[in-house]
Amino acid sequence: MELDTVGTWVAFGLTILAYAYLGKEIPFFDTVYRVVAYLFVGVALGYGAVLAWHGVLVPRLISHLGAKEWFYVVPLLLCLILLARVRRSWRGVSRITLAFLFGVGAALAVGGALVGTLIPQVQATFASLSPAHYQARAAQEGMWAGSYVLDAVLVAVGTISSLLYFTFTTAKGATSLEKTGGRIQQVAAGFGKVFIMFTFGALFATGAISRIALLVDRVRFLIETLRPHILGL
């Protein structure tokens, strides 16, 4: 029997055993599921360690140290300092590396949020509302130019109303004009709530579809594995 065939049947058996989660209230099924879960975690950690060694440490650290680029001693020392967490009395030293990691991670997260989300969203709200600006694009794509104007209006209204939804304070002793502005703001916040609900619904649907796609892929794998060996099709 070829190695690929053995691997296919091992994957088939583990897939079947993983569905023991559905009956984990029964001690036997719970034990089977735990064994499969621990095996999956162990294999994933081993695979991740191999990838980290061959894809990160060797090309990005060891090869540079071999070329006598001594600046790369700094990340090596930071990694070694992180190992100080194995002893309780040394854990204070490891905070140097953790502080560096959290600082870089926070900077990347903030920069990514600004460049990848906030700035493009603000730019999208400054779209033209004149159908004349979309005539060439509409002719190329065979669409009505007014549909692009409607998209621009929805993006602008959705962005502004969603931001207004998070305004929770009202000034005391407001004048009648300010009260009128507050009512308008409440109406706009209502529209923002609708847009936020649609957004969360779309995100939930996307997550559900991805899980269903994984389930369908596993079921298809089971069927394609059984079909030539058992059903003879």
GUPADREN-736901 format. One record per atom (N, C-alpha, C, CB): residue in three letters; z negated, x negated, y negated. Coordinates in pm, whole numbers, plus 50000, padded with zeros to 5 digits. Each point is the difference from the previous one (the first is absolute). Glycine has a CB too. Layout:
# GUPADREN-736901
ALAZXY
...
//
This chain:
# GUPADREN-736901
MET500004991550120
MET500005008549880
MET500004991249875
MET498775018450125
GLU502124984549783
GLU500114992149880
GLU498795001949908
GLU502495001650018
LEU497314988449896
LEU498855000549909
LEU500125011549901
LEU499754975250024
ASP501455027949930
ASP500195011149908
ASP499635013250065
ASP501824987449886
THR498515014150243
THR499645012350071
THR498505001350014
THR502164999050123
VAL497174989949907
VAL498545000250010
VAL499395003849866
VAL500064982550179
GLY500445011749712
GLY499485003349868
GLY500215014649965
GLY500444976749931
THR500715028950109
THR500285014149972
THR499005009050072
THR502424994749970
TRP497315002250158
TRP499065008450075
TRP498564998249953
TRP501534998750195
VAL498124989349761
VAL498664998049943
VAL499855008249872
VAL499884976850098
ALA501165022949815
ALA499965008049878
ALA499945014850033
ALA501284982249878
PHE499445021950227
PHE499975014050042
PHE498595004250044
PHE502414998150072
GLY496964993550010
GLY498665003350046
GLY498985000449888
GLY500574989850216
LEU499505000649692
LEU499064999849889
LEU500215012049908
LEU499934975150013
THR501345029149970
THR500265011849918
THR499375012450061
THR502144989649921
ILE498005011850211
ILE499395011550068
ILE498484999449988
ILE501935001050161
LEU497494987249860
LEU498544998749994
LEU499485002349859
LEU500094983950190
ALA500705013049708
ALA499545002249862
ALA499795014749971
ALA501214979449930
TYR499525029350140
TYR499835014449979
TYR498715005250062
TYR502485002349996
ALA496744988850066
ALA498675004050047
ALA499095003549884
ALA500294985350199
TYR500125010949680
TYR499235003649881
TYR499865015149987
TYR500804979249888
LEU500205028350162
LEU499955014549989
LEU498855006050081
LEU502475000049965
GLY497054992850135
GLY498885005050080
GLY498814990749998
GLY501635011550145
LYS498124982249740
LYS498954989949992
LYS498605005850010
LYS501534986549861
GLU498355027150137
GLU498685005950024
GLU499554997750144
GLU500485017449825
ILE500484980550265
ILE499704996750139
ILE499764985050010
ILE501405019650087
PRO497484976149971
PRO499664985650001
PRO501104991250059
PRO497645006650019
PHE503034998050087
PHE501044991650061
PHE501154997649903
PHE499385008950226
PHE501115001949712
PHE501104998549905
PHE499594991949878
PHE500925021750078
ASP497814979749882
ASP499514992249887
ASP500004985150033
ASP498595019549927
THR501024977050196
THR500004986050042
THR501424994450005
THR497915004150132
VAL503005004049923
VAL501404995550008
VAL500574997649860
VAL500305012950215
TYR499414996449695
TYR500514998549863
TYR499424987649932
TYR500265024849985
ARG498454972650037
ARG499394988249938
ARG500614987150054
ARG497885013049972
VAL502404986550158
VAL500624988050058
VAL501374997749937
VAL498765003650216
VAL502045007049772
VAL501334998749940
VAL499884995949853
VAL500915017450160
ALA498144988749768
ALA499834996749858
ALA499584985549982
ALA499395023749954
TYR499664971550128
TYR499564986049990
TYR501144990550036
TYR497655006950056
LEU503154996950044
LEU501144991750036
LEU501014999349886
LEU499655006250241
PHE500595005149696
PHE500945000349888
PHE499484991449885
PHE500745023150067
VAL497984978049901
VAL499434992149890
VAL500074985150033
VAL498475019049940
GLY501214977450185
GLY500064985950039
GLY501404994249992
GLY498075004250149
VAL502925003449902
VAL501384995349995
VAL500474999049854
VAL500465010450226
ALA499164999549693
ALA500414999849859
ALA499394987949928
ALA500205025250001
LEU498524971850027
LEU499384988449937
LEU500654987050045
LEU497855012749986
GLY502454986350144
GLY500674988150049
GLY501384998249940
GLY498715002350210
TYR502045008749782
TYR501334999549940
TYR499914996349852
TYR500815017250165
GLY498204988649766
GLY499814996749859
GLY499624985549979
GLY499325023449960
ALA499864971150131
ALA499624986049989
ALA501204990850019
ALA497715005850083
VAL503154997550014
VAL501204991950022
VAL500925000649879
VAL499835004150247
LEU500365008049698
LEU500845001449882
LEU499424992349881
LEU500745022450082
ALA497924978249901
ALA499374992849890
ALA500184985050015
ALA498345018449977
TRP501594976650147
TRP500154985750021
TRP501434995449974
TRP498165000950168
HIS502815005849893
HIS501404995749990
HIS500685004749871
HIS500095000450248
GLY499425010549692
GLY500665005249883
GLY499334996749868
GLY500785017850144
VAL497934978049862
VAL499274997349876
VAL499444985749998
VAL499435024449984
LEU499734972550113
LEU499284987349995
LEU500944988050014
LEU498015011550094
VAL502874989050007
VAL500874988450023
VAL501004998049887
VAL499755003750245
PRO501055006749717
PRO501014997449895
PRO499434998949859
PRO501605011950142
ARG497264994649831
ARG499515000649863
ARG498804991049973
ARG500845023049994
LEU498594970950110
LEU498844991549977
LEU500154986650073
LEU498585020549973
ILE501534980050159
ILE499994987650077
ILE501234991449970
ILE498725011850180
SER502454994649807
SER501214992249970
SER499894993249863
SER501355015850141
HIS498024990949762
HIS499854993949868
HIS498984988650004
HIS500585022049893
LEU498364979850186
LEU499034989050013
LEU500634988150071
LEU498125016650006
GLY502764986250093
GLY500714989150067
GLY500924992549907
GLY499875012850209
ALA500634994149688
ALA500864993549900
ALA499184993749888
ALA501805016450054
LYS496884982849964
LYS499094993749905
LYS499995007149864
LYS500394978250116
GLU499755034949887
GLU499845008049879
GLU498535004349995
GLU502455008350004
TRP496724983349937
TRP498555001450013
TRP499455011949922
TRP499884975550031
PHE500945030949886
PHE499515011949930
PHE499635011050099
PHE501434994149804
TYR499215005850313
TYR499745010450100
TYR498684997950074
TYR502465002650026
VAL496814986949938
VAL498654998450055
VAL499085010949945
VAL500364975150022
VAL499925029849856
VAL499165010349939
VAL499965012850083
VAL500534990449776
PRO500625015750262
PRO499915011850086
PRO499394997150136
PRO501985008849882
LEU498224979050169
LEU499364996350127
LEU498495000049987
LEU502014986250060
LEU497485008249831
LEU498555000049978
LEU499465014249982
LEU500194977349894
LEU500565031250036
LEU499575013849985
LEU499905007150134
LEU501055000549774
CYS499914996850314
CYS499945005950135
CYS498804994950078
CYS502495002049999
LEU497254985149993
LEU498864994350072
LEU498685005049944
LEU501364979750049
ILE498575022149818
ILE498775005349940
ILE499735014250051
ILE500374985749795
LEU500695021950229
LEU499825013850049
LEU499355000250137
LEU501995007049869
LEU498174982550208
LEU499374999250132
LEU498494998549991
LEU502094990150089
ALA497395007249793
ALA498554998549983
ALA499265013150022
ALA500424981649838
ARG500285029550172
ARG499345012850023
ARG499445001350141
ARG501515010049831
VAL498794980650256
VAL499475000850136
VAL498494998050003
VAL502194991650087
ARG497265001949811
ARG498554998249990
ARG499495006949875
ARG500144978150124
ARG498755028949893
ARG499445007749890
ARG499604990949883
ARG499185017050165
SER500314971349862
SER499554991149892
SER501174993849923
SER497964995050134
TRP503265005649921
TRP501164994249934
TRP500885010449933
TRP499944981950167
ARG499715030849845
ARG500905010449952
ARG500214999649850
ARG499255013950190
GLY499794980649737
GLY500184999249855
GLY501184991449960
GLY497565003349976
VAL502724986350105
VAL501134991149969
VAL501325007550017
VAL498654980050074
SER501415028850027
SER501255007150027
SER500385009749888
SER499524997850242
ARG499545005249670
ARG500315009149890
ARG501024994249903
ARG497705009350022
ILE502444977449978
ILE501014993849914
ILE501395004750042
ILE498524979849965
THR501765019550164
THR501305004550050
THR500165015049983
THR500004981350165
LEU498955026449864
LEU500085014549987
LEU500265004049855
LEU498465002550196
ALA500874990749710
ALA500235003149858
ALA501444997149962
ALA497614994749949
PHE502934994250102
PHE501404996649971
PHE500945010550059
PHE499414975649997
LEU500315028650126
LEU500865010150065
LEU499955013349927
LEU499624988750219
PHE499185015749745
PHE499885012749929
PHE500634999349861
PHE497905004750127
GLY501954983949806
GLY500614998649868
GLY501515000550006
GLY498044986649930
VAL502555005850162
VAL501465000250015
VAL500485013750046
VAL499964975550054
GLY499305030550040
GLY500405013250048
GLY499965010649890
GLY499164993650224
ALA499795005949693
ALA499915009649890
ALA501124997949898
ALA497525001150032
ALA502774986249939
ALA501094997249905
ALA501345004850053
ALA498724980249916
LEU501545017650213
LEU501255004650059
LEU500085015250003
LEU500074979250139
ALA498785027249890
ALA499995014750006
ALA500275006049862
ALA498394999150194
VAL500944995649704
VAL500205005149865
VAL501434997349953
VAL497564996449949
GLY502914991350074
GLY501374996849961
GLY501025008450073
GLY499264977049952
GLY500525025350178
GLY500925008450075
GLY499995014449954
GLY499684985150192
ALA499125019949773
ALA499915013749951
ALA500725001649866
ALA497825002650119
LEU502044987349795
LEU500665000849869
LEU501514998650012
LEU497954990649895
VAL502494998950174
VAL501434997050006
VAL500735009650095
VAL499484976049950
GLY499865027450161
GLY500695008050101
GLY499835015049987
GLY499714980950145
THR499265023749781
THR499745014449993
THR499955005049857
THR498744998350213
LEU500364996449705
LEU499765005649867
LEU501204998049907
LEU497574995650031
ILE502914992049961
ILE501134997249908
ILE501275007550042
ILE499014977449953
PRO501385022550176
PRO501185008050037
PRO499825014949975
PRO500514982950170
GLN498265022349847
GLN499775014149974
GLN500145003249852
GLN498475001050198
VAL501024990149717
VAL500145001949855
VAL501474999149960
VAL497694990649962
GLN503024999950094
GLN501424998749970
GLN500795012350044
GLN499784975250022
ALA499825030750090
ALA500715011850049
ALA499815012149910
ALA499734991350230
THR499165009149697
THR499765011449911
THR500854999349875
THR497695001350088
PHE502824986949877
PHE500844998549881
PHE501485001350038
PHE498264985049893
ALA502075025650174
ALA501385002550041
ALA500685009249900
ALA499364997050241
SER501945001749747
SER500775008149907
SER500085014550049
SER501344979749933
LEU498595029749971
LEU500115014350031
LEU501375005549962
LEU497545002349967
SER503394989050002
SER501355004349963
SER500914999450122
SER499654991849763
PRO500995019250274
PRO500914999750116
PRO501144990249984
PRO499425023450042
ALA500934973349830
ALA501124990849978
ALA499734986250058
ALA500555012749794
HIS498174983450214
HIS499664986950053
HIS500204999350153
HIS498364997249812
TYR501775014350253
TYR500095000250145
TYR501375004550049
TYR497575004650007
GLN503394996849903
GLN501335005150040
GLN500674990550098
GLN500225011449778
ALA499794975650192
ALA500674990450090
ALA499334999850138
ALA500654986249800
ARG498035013650200
ARG499284999750128
ARG500215013050078
ARG498294984649899
ALA501705026650031
ALA500215012950065
ALA501415000950058
ALA498355010549844
ALA502654984450084
ALA501365000350051
ALA500154991050122
ALA500845004749770
GLN498454984250231
GLN500084990850112
GLN499345005750125
GLN500024981149838
GLU498865025650145
GLU499255005350113
GLU500325014650029
GLU498214983949946
GLY502655022249971
GLY500365013950023
GLY498865009749975
GLY501634992050165
MET497555005049737
MET498835008349968
MET500185006149861
MET498514985550146
TRP500665024449825
TRP499975006249868
TRP499144991449909
TRP500305023150098
ALA500194973849784
ALA499294991249907
ALA498645005749961
ALA502194991949915
GLY497705021350080
GLY498735006049963
GLY498904997550102
GLY501265017149879
SER499114979950246
SER498984997450101
SER499234987249970
SER501405011950169
TYR499284978249773
TYR499334987649963
TYR499065002349882
TYR501964986950083
VAL498435022049826
VAL499115003549889
VAL498755006950053
VAL501975002249845
LEU498215006650254
LEU498865007050059
LEU499074990050070
LEU501415020650030
ASP499164969550038
ASP499174989750063
ASP499194992449896
ASP501684997850184
ALA498944998849704
ALA499304992749894
ALA498865008349942
ALA502114987749946
VAL498145025450035
VAL498965008949947
VAL498845000950098
VAL501745013049874
LEU498554988450255
LEU498945001150100
LEU499174987350007
LEU501425015850131
VAL499234972649859
VAL499264987350004
VAL499084998949879
VAL501884989250126
ALA498645014049756
ALA499204998949878
ALA498845009950001
ALA502044992449876
VAL498265020350157
VAL498955010250002
VAL498974996950107
VAL501645017149917
GLY498814978650200
GLY499064996750108
GLY499104988549965
GLY501645008350161
THR498914981249777
THR499184988349963
THR498975003649893
THR501934985050058
ILE498525021849835
ILE499095003149889
ILE498945010150042
ILE501854995349837
SER498555015150234
SER499025010250041
SER499024994650102
SER501705017649956
SER498744973450132
SER499084994050097
SER498964991349931
SER501805000450172
LEU498614992449723
LEU499034992149923
LEU499035009049925
LEU501704981749977
LEU498805029449969
LEU499125009149928
LEU499015006950092
LEU501825003649834
TYR498484997450293
TYR499075006350095
TYR498704992350010
TYR501955008850128
PHE498104978149846
PHE498814991650013
PHE499254998749869
PHE501124987650183
THR499165020949720
THR499235000449875
THR498945010950015
THR501994991949860
PHE496765004150155
PHE498945009450033
PHE499075003049882
PHE500124991650233
THR500035001749655
THR499065001849889
THR500615008549890
THR498964977950054
THR500185029549878
THR500405008149884
THR499044997349887
THR500995018050149
ALA499524979549734
ALA499144996849885
ALA499175012149959
ALA501684983049923
LYS497055014650039
LYS499135010749954
LYS500295003149853
LYS498234993050166
GLY501605019749798
GLY500245004149863
GLY501464998749960
GLY497704993349947
ALA503215009350147
ALA501434998449972
ALA500485011149908
ALA500344988850223
THR500645008049696
THR500625010049913
THR500935008950080
THR499834984249805
SER500685026250129
SER500895009350069
SER501284993050045
SER499085018849863
LEU501404971850057
LEU501204992650040
LEU499714991450122
LEU500794999949761
GLU498034993950240
GLU499654991850115
GLU499805008550124
GLU498944983449847
LYS500505029050133
LYS499845008950115
LYS501355004350055
LYS497815008049907
THR503134994550004
THR501365003550045
THR500614988450078
THR500285015349801
GLY499534972650148
GLY500494988350073
GLY499334998550135
GLY500454988949784
GLY498265014650223
GLY499304999450128
GLY500555010050100
GLY497974992549879
ARG502385019550074
ARG500585010050090
ARG501364995350052
ARG498785018349877
ILE502024976050032
ILE501314994750042
ILE499804988950104
ILE501005005849774
GLN497984986250201
GLN499734989250095
GLN499595005650135
GLN499314985249810
GLN499895025650192
GLN499595006050125
GLN501205005550077
GLN497795005549898
VAL503145000850027
VAL501215005250066
VAL500814988550060
VAL500055019549840
ALA500114969750082
ALA500744988450050
ALA499294993750120
ALA500894996049770
ALA497785003850226
ALA499254994750113
ALA500215008450125
ALA498304990849842
GLY501875022450139
GLY500315008650114
GLY501324996250065
GLY498725018449891
PHE502294978750026
PHE501274995250055
PHE499804986650071
PHE501265012149819
GLY497914979350121
GLY499724987250063
GLY499355001450135
GLY499784990249775
LYS499335019650239
LYS499375002550128
LYS501025003950105
LYS497935007049882
VAL503045001150077
VAL501065004050093
VAL500804987850046
VAL500145022549889
PHE500224968850016
PHE500764988050035
PHE499184991050093
PHE501235001349781
ILE497474997550191
ILE499154991750085
ILE499915005850140
ILE498694992749799
MET501205020750212
MET499955006450131
MET501284997450078
MET498475017649907
PHE502684983550025
PHE501274997150067
PHE500074985450045
PHE501115017849860
THR498374973350057
THR500034985850035
THR499154997250123
THR500364994249760
PHE498405011150241
PHE499144997950116
PHE500595006750125
PHE498004998849848
GLY502615012850133
GLY500655006650114
GLY501134991650056
GLY499385022049903
ALA501424972150007
ALA501114991550046
ALA499484987550071
ALA501415008449810
LEU497514985750137
LEU499424988250065
LEU499445003550137
LEU499464990549775
PHE499875021050233
PHE499455004350130
PHE501125002850100
PHE498015009849883
ALA503064996750069
ALA501135002950089
ALA500664987050047
ALA500385021849881
THR499734968350029
THR500584987350039
THR499164993150107
THR500994997849772
GLY497685002450209
GLY499124994250101
GLY500095007250133
GLY498484992949818
ALA501565020650178
ALA500105007850123
ALA501324997350072
ALA498545017649898
ILE502554981550025
ILE501314997550061
ILE500034986350066
ILE501085014749829
SER498304975350106
SER499974986650060
SER499235000050130
SER500164989949773
ARG498715017650233
ARG499235000950125
ARG500815007350108
ARG497844999949869
ILE502845010750092
ILE500815007450097
ILE501144991350050
ILE499415021649887
ALA501184970350024
ALA501074991050042
ALA499504990050104
ALA501085002649775
LEU497694992250206
LEU499424991050100
LEU499805007150133
LEU498874987349817
LEU500665025250178
LEU499805007650123
LEU501325002550071
LEU497985010849898
VAL503034993250026
VAL501325002550059
VAL500564987350062
VAL500425018149832
ASP499384970550101
ASP500494987350054
ASP499334996650132
ASP500434992149768
ARG498265010350241
ARG499304997250126
ARG500445009650111
ARG498044991449867
VAL502105021350101
VAL500465009650101
VAL501414996650047
VAL498545017949897
ARG502314978350009
ARG501374996050036
ARG499974987650089
ARG500875009649786
PHE498244981050186
PHE499874988250084
PHE499585003850141
PHE499404986549798
LEU499655022850212
LEU499575004450133
LEU501145006550077
LEU497685003349912
ILE503075005350020
ILE501125006950067
ILE501074990150043
ILE499545020649864
GLU500824970150048
GLU501054990350034
GLU499554990350109
GLU500855001849766
THR497824996050246
THR499514991450108
THR500025007350133
THR498574987949836
LEU501075024950165
LEU499955007650124
LEU501375004250050
LEU497785008149932
ARG503144994649977
ARG501275006150038
ARG500804991950102
ARG500035010249776
PRO500164976750206
PRO500814992950099
PRO499284997050132
PRO501214990249809
HIS497455009650189
HIS499254995850119
HIS499525011850083
HIS499304979849876
ILE500475031550062
ILE499435011550074
ILE500995011650007
ILE497724993249927
LEU502835010449959
LEU500885011749996
LEU501414996850047
LEU498635008849814
GLY501744978450188
GLY501314996150045
GLY501135004349909
GLY499105001350224
LEU500625000349643
LEU501015004249905
LEU500514988049920
LEU498935022749985
//
